[in-house]
Amino acid sequence: MRRTIVFCDFDGTVTENDNIISIMKEFAPEEWIALKDAVLSQEISIQEGVGKMFSLLPSHLKQNIISYLEQSVRIRPGFPELLQFCRERDIPFYIVSGGMDFFVHPLLKRFDSISGIYCNQADFKGERIRIDWPYTCGEECSGECGCCKPTIINQLSTEGDFKVVIGDSITDLKAAYAADFVLARDFLAKKCEELAIPHETFDTFHDCASILSKLEGVGV
């Protein structure tokens, strides 16, 4: 039986809303909207667009942003149960996120059974927030992804593994190409349908556990 590995997005997937979009709506000047639209239309790379969006924000807002997210973020129902499902079946579960360390790690600290967390890093030393990109694209990808999900997937998996991606947005599209199966919602679900990428849609992580239990190759 093939080993199954799950690679799960964070913003808009683990959380019900996209935290970067929420931050921009609350704190950024309106210039962020054009940058967001350019990323979604793939006119500019995710790395360029997200970097420029955060550069609109003064560094002194760090604690305000953290407090805002701690009060407003909602975890999608069924997340602890999906982690338990994977733990009981020895399925590695990785968070692979285009989000930022200063909010991804605190929001996930109460959950165990996560095999690893990969995300971008925010630098608050200057006048404005600067984003560092520790997981840039490898040789197999040239898309300036920021946090390059296909590269991470390839590094953490071996030939023959059954790779499952869970996601919702443009930042998950290249990961979907690298997966054997995708659990998708929102933008990603539409793109998987258009591009004939093997997938099923979900609303909660209870749905994800149910779908995983039925997939051939999952150790159940």
C-alpha positions as YAML, in Angstrom:
chain: A
units: angstrom
residues:
- id: 1
  name: MET
  ca: [0.00, 0.00, 0.00]
- id: 2
  name: ARG
  ca: [1.33, 3.42, -0.95]
- id: 3
  name: ARG
  ca: [2.19, 5.93, 1.74]
- id: 4
  name: THR
  ca: [-0.23, 8.85, 1.81]
- id: 5
  name: ILE
  ca: [1.00, 12.37, 2.63]
- id: 6
  name: VAL
  ca: [-1.27, 15.39, 3.14]
- id: 7
  name: PHE
  ca: [-0.13, 18.92, 2.26]
- id: 8
  name: CYS
  ca: [-2.60, 21.48, 3.57]
- id: 9
  name: ASP
  ca: [-2.88, 25.20, 2.93]
- id: 10
  name: PHE
  ca: [-3.55, 27.53, 5.88]
- id: 11
  name: ASP
  ca: [-5.19, 30.83, 4.85]
- id: 12
  name: GLY
  ca: [-8.76, 30.24, 3.71]
- id: 13
  name: THR
  ca: [-8.37, 26.50, 4.24]
- id: 14
  name: VAL
  ca: [-7.50, 25.79, 7.87]
- id: 15
  name: THR
  ca: [-8.97, 29.20, 8.64]
- id: 16
  name: GLU
  ca: [-12.35, 30.11, 7.21]
- id: 17
  name: ASN
  ca: [-11.09, 33.41, 5.81]
- id: 18
  name: ASP
  ca: [-7.89, 34.33, 4.00]
- id: 19
  name: ASN
  ca: [-5.84, 36.07, 6.69]
- id: 20
  name: ILE
  ca: [-3.72, 38.10, 4.29]
- id: 21
  name: ILE
  ca: [-6.86, 39.50, 2.66]
- id: 22
  name: SER
  ca: [-8.34, 40.18, 6.11]
- id: 23
  name: ILE
  ca: [-5.18, 42.03, 7.17]
- id: 24
  name: MET
  ca: [-5.17, 44.14, 4.03]
- id: 25
  name: LYS
  ca: [-8.85, 45.03, 4.34]
- id: 26
  name: GLU
  ca: [-8.33, 46.15, 7.93]
- id: 27
  name: PHE
  ca: [-4.96, 47.90, 7.78]
- id: 28
  name: ALA
  ca: [-3.76, 48.63, 4.23]
- id: 29
  name: PRO
  ca: [-4.40, 51.62, 1.96]
- id: 30
  name: GLU
  ca: [-6.52, 50.86, -1.09]
- id: 31
  name: GLU
  ca: [-3.47, 50.24, -3.31]
- id: 32
  name: TRP
  ca: [-3.51, 46.63, -2.09]
- id: 33
  name: ILE
  ca: [-6.63, 45.87, -4.14]
- id: 34
  name: ALA
  ca: [-4.91, 46.33, -7.52]
- id: 35
  name: LEU
  ca: [-2.02, 44.15, -6.34]
- id: 36
  name: LYS
  ca: [-4.41, 41.41, -5.21]
- id: 37
  name: ASP
  ca: [-6.24, 41.50, -8.54]
- id: 38
  name: ALA
  ca: [-2.95, 41.31, -10.45]
- id: 39
  name: VAL
  ca: [-1.94, 38.21, -8.48]
- id: 40
  name: LEU
  ca: [-5.30, 36.50, -9.04]
- id: 41
  name: SER
  ca: [-5.16, 37.22, -12.77]
- id: 42
  name: GLN
  ca: [-1.54, 35.95, -12.78]
- id: 43
  name: GLU
  ca: [-0.27, 39.25, -14.22]
- id: 44
  name: ILE
  ca: [2.34, 39.35, -11.46]
- id: 45
  name: SER
  ca: [3.80, 36.58, -9.33]
- id: 46
  name: ILE
  ca: [2.53, 35.71, -5.88]
- id: 47
  name: GLN
  ca: [5.91, 36.63, -4.43]
- id: 48
  name: GLU
  ca: [5.88, 40.08, -6.02]
- id: 49
  name: GLY
  ca: [2.25, 40.81, -5.20]
- id: 50
  name: VAL
  ca: [2.27, 39.66, -1.59]
- id: 51
  name: GLY
  ca: [5.61, 41.33, -0.93]
- id: 52
  name: LYS
  ca: [4.30, 44.64, -2.26]
- id: 53
  name: MET
  ca: [1.05, 44.32, -0.31]
- id: 54
  name: PHE
  ca: [2.87, 43.91, 3.00]
- id: 55
  name: SER
  ca: [5.25, 46.75, 2.15]
- id: 56
  name: LEU
  ca: [2.21, 49.03, 2.36]
- id: 57
  name: LEU
  ca: [2.00, 48.33, 6.10]
- id: 58
  name: PRO
  ca: [4.11, 50.09, 8.78]
- id: 59
  name: SER
  ca: [6.05, 47.69, 10.99]
- id: 60
  name: HIS
  ca: [4.64, 49.25, 14.16]
- id: 61
  name: LEU
  ca: [1.29, 47.61, 13.34]
- id: 62
  name: LYS
  ca: [2.63, 44.12, 14.16]
- id: 63
  name: GLN
  ca: [0.90, 43.71, 17.52]
- id: 64
  name: ASN
  ca: [-2.29, 45.32, 16.23]
- id: 65
  name: ILE
  ca: [-2.39, 42.79, 13.39]
- id: 66
  name: ILE
  ca: [-1.74, 39.84, 15.71]
- id: 67
  name: SER
  ca: [-4.45, 40.99, 18.15]
- id: 68
  name: TYR
  ca: [-6.90, 41.52, 15.30]
- id: 69
  name: LEU
  ca: [-6.35, 38.00, 13.95]
- id: 70
  name: GLU
  ca: [-6.49, 36.37, 17.39]
- id: 71
  name: GLN
  ca: [-9.93, 37.91, 17.85]
- id: 72
  name: SER
  ca: [-11.29, 37.35, 14.35]
- id: 73
  name: VAL
  ca: [-9.85, 34.08, 13.01]
- id: 74
  name: ARG
  ca: [-12.12, 31.06, 12.91]
- id: 75
  name: ILE
  ca: [-10.72, 27.57, 12.38]
- id: 76
  name: ARG
  ca: [-12.66, 25.54, 9.83]
- id: 77
  name: PRO
  ca: [-14.78, 22.85, 11.52]
- id: 78
  name: GLY
  ca: [-13.30, 19.38, 11.69]
- id: 79
  name: PHE
  ca: [-9.63, 20.38, 11.70]
- id: 80
  name: PRO
  ca: [-8.72, 18.63, 14.99]
- id: 81
  name: GLU
  ca: [-10.63, 15.56, 13.84]
- id: 82
  name: LEU
  ca: [-8.76, 15.46, 10.53]
- id: 83
  name: LEU
  ca: [-5.45, 15.67, 12.38]
- id: 84
  name: GLN
  ca: [-6.57, 12.77, 14.57]
- id: 85
  name: PHE
  ca: [-7.66, 10.81, 11.48]
- id: 86
  name: CYS
  ca: [-4.20, 11.25, 9.97]
- id: 87
  name: ARG
  ca: [-2.38, 10.48, 13.22]
- id: 88
  name: GLU
  ca: [-4.28, 7.21, 13.69]
- id: 89
  name: ARG
  ca: [-3.30, 6.11, 10.17]
- id: 90
  name: ASP
  ca: [0.31, 7.34, 10.28]
- id: 91
  name: ILE
  ca: [-0.39, 9.84, 7.50]
- id: 92
  name: PRO
  ca: [2.06, 12.77, 7.63]
- id: 93
  name: PHE
  ca: [0.21, 16.09, 7.68]
- id: 94
  name: TYR
  ca: [2.11, 19.20, 6.62]
- id: 95
  name: ILE
  ca: [0.99, 22.82, 6.62]
- id: 96
  name: VAL
  ca: [2.35, 24.50, 3.49]
- id: 97
  name: SER
  ca: [1.29, 28.12, 3.53]
- id: 98
  name: GLY
  ca: [1.78, 31.34, 1.64]
- id: 99
  name: GLY
  ca: [1.00, 33.06, 4.94]
- id: 100
  name: MET
  ca: [3.41, 34.62, 7.41]
- id: 101
  name: ASP
  ca: [5.16, 33.08, 10.38]
- id: 102
  name: PHE
  ca: [4.04, 35.78, 12.82]
- id: 103
  name: PHE
  ca: [0.43, 34.64, 12.56]
- id: 104
  name: VAL
  ca: [0.57, 31.06, 11.19]
- id: 105
  name: HIS
  ca: [2.60, 29.64, 14.10]
- id: 106
  name: PRO
  ca: [0.60, 31.28, 16.94]
- id: 107
  name: LEU
  ca: [-2.72, 30.26, 15.42]
- id: 108
  name: LEU
  ca: [-1.59, 26.62, 15.08]
- id: 109
  name: LYS
  ca: [0.24, 26.22, 18.40]
- id: 110
  name: ARG
  ca: [-2.70, 24.51, 20.13]
- id: 111
  name: PHE
  ca: [-2.87, 21.73, 17.54]
- id: 112
  name: ASP
  ca: [-0.60, 18.72, 17.76]
- id: 113
  name: SER
  ca: [0.02, 16.01, 15.15]
- id: 114
  name: ILE
  ca: [1.20, 18.49, 12.51]
- id: 115
  name: SER
  ca: [4.31, 17.01, 10.91]
- id: 116
  name: GLY
  ca: [5.77, 20.37, 9.89]
- id: 117
  name: ILE
  ca: [4.86, 23.98, 9.10]
- id: 118
  name: TYR
  ca: [6.27, 25.76, 6.04]
- id: 119
  name: CYS
  ca: [5.47, 29.44, 5.51]
- id: 120
  name: ASN
  ca: [6.98, 32.82, 4.71]
- id: 121
  name: GLN
  ca: [8.67, 35.10, 7.24]
- id: 122
  name: ALA
  ca: [7.87, 38.73, 8.03]
- id: 123
  name: ASP
  ca: [10.63, 41.18, 8.98]
- id: 124
  name: PHE
  ca: [9.55, 44.11, 11.17]
- id: 125
  name: LYS
  ca: [12.98, 45.70, 11.65]
- id: 126
  name: GLY
  ca: [12.46, 48.44, 9.07]
- id: 127
  name: GLU
  ca: [9.86, 51.17, 8.79]
- id: 128
  name: ARG
  ca: [7.60, 48.92, 6.74]
- id: 129
  name: ILE
  ca: [7.00, 45.18, 6.80]
- id: 130
  name: ARG
  ca: [9.36, 43.21, 4.58]
- id: 131
  name: ILE
  ca: [8.75, 39.59, 3.61]
- id: 132
  name: ASP
  ca: [11.53, 37.00, 3.52]
- id: 133
  name: TRP
  ca: [11.09, 33.90, 1.38]
- id: 134
  name: PRO
  ca: [12.86, 30.87, 2.90]
- id: 135
  name: TYR
  ca: [11.11, 28.36, 0.60]
- id: 136
  name: THR
  ca: [11.66, 29.74, -2.88]
- id: 137
  name: CYS
  ca: [11.21, 27.85, -6.14]
- id: 138
  name: GLY
  ca: [13.53, 24.98, -6.96]
- id: 139
  name: GLU
  ca: [14.69, 23.89, -10.40]
- id: 140
  name: GLU
  ca: [11.31, 22.34, -11.19]
- id: 141
  name: CYS
  ca: [9.41, 25.63, -10.71]
- id: 142
  name: SER
  ca: [10.08, 29.15, -11.95]
- id: 143
  name: GLY
  ca: [6.87, 30.86, -10.92]
- id: 144
  name: GLU
  ca: [8.17, 33.07, -8.09]
- id: 145
  name: CYS
  ca: [5.65, 31.40, -5.79]
- id: 146
  name: GLY
  ca: [7.06, 32.92, -2.61]
- id: 147
  name: CYS
  ca: [6.52, 29.80, -0.53]
- id: 148
  name: CYS
  ca: [6.92, 27.29, -3.36]
- id: 149
  name: LYS
  ca: [4.52, 24.49, -2.56]
- id: 150
  name: PRO
  ca: [5.53, 22.14, -5.43]
- id: 151
  name: THR
  ca: [9.17, 22.34, -4.36]
- id: 152
  name: ILE
  ca: [8.28, 21.53, -0.74]
- id: 153
  name: ILE
  ca: [6.03, 18.66, -1.85]
- id: 154
  name: ASN
  ca: [8.83, 17.19, -3.95]
- id: 155
  name: GLN
  ca: [11.31, 17.53, -1.07]
- id: 156
  name: LEU
  ca: [9.04, 15.82, 1.46]
- id: 157
  name: SER
  ca: [7.75, 12.99, -0.72]
- id: 158
  name: THR
  ca: [9.29, 10.11, -2.59]
- id: 159
  name: GLU
  ca: [8.32, 8.32, -5.78]
- id: 160
  name: GLY
  ca: [5.27, 6.17, -5.16]
- id: 161
  name: ASP
  ca: [3.80, 8.30, -2.37]
- id: 162
  name: PHE
  ca: [0.14, 9.25, -2.72]
- id: 163
  name: LYS
  ca: [0.21, 13.04, -2.40]
- id: 164
  name: VAL
  ca: [-2.97, 14.84, -1.33]
- id: 165
  name: VAL
  ca: [-3.23, 18.64, -1.44]
- id: 166
  name: ILE
  ca: [-5.92, 20.55, 0.46]
- id: 167
  name: GLY
  ca: [-6.42, 24.15, -0.60]
- id: 168
  name: ASP
  ca: [-8.59, 26.96, -1.84]
- id: 169
  name: SER
  ca: [-6.75, 29.63, -3.82]
- id: 170
  name: ILE
  ca: [-4.32, 30.68, -6.54]
- id: 171
  name: THR
  ca: [-1.42, 29.93, -4.18]
- id: 172
  name: ASP
  ca: [-2.45, 26.25, -4.23]
- id: 173
  name: LEU
  ca: [-2.76, 25.81, -7.98]
- id: 174
  name: LYS
  ca: [0.81, 24.70, -8.67]
- id: 175
  name: ALA
  ca: [0.62, 22.41, -5.65]
- id: 176
  name: ALA
  ca: [-2.47, 20.85, -7.21]
- id: 177
  name: TYR
  ca: [-0.45, 20.00, -10.33]
- id: 178
  name: ALA
  ca: [2.09, 18.21, -8.11]
- id: 179
  name: ALA
  ca: [-0.58, 16.19, -6.26]
- id: 180
  name: ASP
  ca: [-2.16, 12.84, -6.99]
- id: 181
  name: PHE
  ca: [-5.46, 14.12, -5.63]
- id: 182
  name: VAL
  ca: [-6.80, 17.49, -4.50]
- id: 183
  name: LEU
  ca: [-9.38, 18.43, -1.90]
- id: 184
  name: ALA
  ca: [-10.47, 21.85, -3.12]
- id: 185
  name: ARG
  ca: [-12.82, 24.69, -2.44]
- id: 186
  name: ASP
  ca: [-13.54, 28.14, -3.85]
- id: 187
  name: PHE
  ca: [-11.09, 29.36, -6.56]
- id: 188
  name: LEU
  ca: [-9.02, 26.16, -6.53]
- id: 189
  name: ALA
  ca: [-12.10, 23.98, -7.04]
- id: 190
  name: LYS
  ca: [-13.05, 25.99, -10.12]
- id: 191
  name: LYS
  ca: [-9.53, 25.72, -11.55]
- id: 192
  name: CYS
  ca: [-9.34, 21.98, -10.88]
- id: 193
  name: GLU
  ca: [-12.62, 21.56, -12.73]
- id: 194
  name: GLU
  ca: [-11.39, 23.66, -15.67]
- id: 195
  name: LEU
  ca: [-8.04, 21.87, -15.86]
- id: 196
  name: ALA
  ca: [-9.36, 18.34, -15.21]
- id: 197
  name: ILE
  ca: [-7.20, 17.91, -12.10]
- id: 198
  name: PRO
  ca: [-8.45, 14.94, -10.02]
- id: 199
  name: HIS
  ca: [-10.27, 16.44, -7.06]
- id: 200
  name: GLU
  ca: [-13.30, 16.59, -4.83]
- id: 201
  name: THR
  ca: [-14.75, 19.66, -3.19]
- id: 202
  name: PHE
  ca: [-15.18, 20.18, 0.55]
- id: 203
  name: ASP
  ca: [-16.74, 22.59, 3.01]
- id: 204
  name: THR
  ca: [-15.38, 21.28, 6.31]
- id: 205
  name: PHE
  ca: [-12.51, 19.05, 7.36]
- id: 206
  name: HIS
  ca: [-15.07, 16.42, 8.28]
- id: 207
  name: ASP
  ca: [-15.66, 16.21, 4.52]
- id: 208
  name: CYS
  ca: [-11.91, 15.85, 3.96]
- id: 209
  name: ALA
  ca: [-11.64, 12.93, 6.39]
- id: 210
  name: SER
  ca: [-14.60, 11.23, 4.74]
- id: 211
  name: ILE
  ca: [-13.12, 11.64, 1.26]
- id: 212
  name: LEU
  ca: [-9.66, 10.50, 2.37]
- id: 213
  name: SER
  ca: [-11.12, 7.36, 3.92]
- id: 214
  name: LYS
  ca: [-12.54, 6.38, 0.53]
- id: 215
  name: LEU
  ca: [-9.50, 7.12, -1.60]
- id: 216
  name: GLU
  ca: [-7.60, 4.16, -2.93]
- id: 217
  name: GLY
  ca: [-4.13, 4.10, -1.45]
- id: 218
  name: VAL
  ca: [-5.03, 5.64, 1.91]
- id: 219
  name: GLY
  ca: [-4.09, 3.34, 4.75]
- id: 220
  name: VAL
  ca: [-7.45, 2.78, 6.44]
...
